[in-house]
Amino acid sequence: MKIKYHFPTEQYGFVEVEGESTSIEEAIENYKASNSSKMASGEGLNPQEWRLAYDGYMETHTLPSEVYEKMNSYQQFAIQEEKKRYKRLKAKE
């Protein structure tokens, strides 16, 4: 099933991450785990830089390592989840 997570990043801003899950319980656990550590490793990319990096990754499925290193743990988590989703979709083809 498709899942959409919304994580607040500022007062009126959020990051939306789409993914897939095999059960509602798994989706809830993934949300809790990522929500509790989303900003654990610093500020990361600002919202504009994050949108550009995320959109660029979604188009090309590549990301410069220096951009990845600047991300906080939540942003890195979102990229890793997209990477897993992409691999699952490629495996089905």
C-alpha positions in Angstrom: 0.0 0.0 0.0 1.1 3.6 -0.6 2.0 5.7 2.4 2.5 9.5 2.7 4.4 10.9 5.7 4.3 14.6 6.6 7.1 15.9 8.9 7.0 19.5 10.1 10.2 21.4 9.2 9.2 24.9 10.3 6.1 26.7 11.6 4.0 26.3 8.5 6.3 24.0 6.4 6.6 20.3 6.2 8.4 17.6 4.1 6.2 15.0 2.5 7.6 11.6 1.9 5.9 8.9 -0.1 6.7 5.3 0.3 5.2 1.8 0.4 4.4 -0.4 3.3 3.1 -3.9 3.7 0.9 -3.1 6.7 -0.5 -0.2 8.7 1.5 -1.3 11.7 4.7 -1.2 9.7 3.8 2.3 8.4 3.2 3.5 11.9 6.4 2.1 13.2 8.4 3.7 10.4 6.7 7.0 11.1 7.5 6.9 14.8 11.1 5.9 14.2 11.7 8.6 11.6 9.7 11.3 13.4 11.7 10.8 16.6 15.0 11.3 14.9 14.2 13.6 12.0 16.3 16.5 13.3 18.8 14.6 15.4 21.9 15.4 13.5 21.6 19.2 13.0 19.7 21.5 10.8 20.5 19.9 7.4 19.5 21.6 4.2 17.1 24.5 4.4 13.7 23.9 2.9 14.5 25.4 -0.6 17.8 23.4 -0.8 15.9 20.3 0.4 13.2 20.6 -2.3 15.9 21.1 -5.0 17.9 18.1 -3.8 14.9 15.8 -3.4 13.3 16.8 -6.8 16.7 16.3 -8.4 17.1 12.9 -6.8 13.6 11.9 -7.9 14.4 12.8 -11.6 17.9 11.2 -11.8 18.1 8.8 -8.9 21.6 10.2 -8.2 22.7 12.6 -5.5 26.1 14.3 -5.1 27.8 13.0 -1.9 28.5 16.6 -0.7 24.8 17.3 -0.7 24.0 14.1 1.1 26.5 15.0 3.8 24.9 18.3 4.4 21.5 16.7 5.1 20.2 16.0 8.6 19.3 12.4 9.6 15.6 12.8 8.5 16.6 14.1 5.1 19.0 11.2 4.6 16.3 8.8 5.8 13.9 10.2 3.1 16.5 9.7 0.4 17.2 6.2 1.6 13.5 5.3 1.6 13.2 6.6 -2.0 16.2 4.6 -3.0 14.6 1.4 -1.6 11.3 2.2 -3.3 13.0 2.7 -6.6 14.9 -0.6 -6.3 11.6 -2.4 -5.5 9.9 -0.9 -8.6 12.9 -1.7 -10.8 12.8 -5.3 -9.6 9.2 -5.7 -10.6 9.9 -4.6 -14.2 
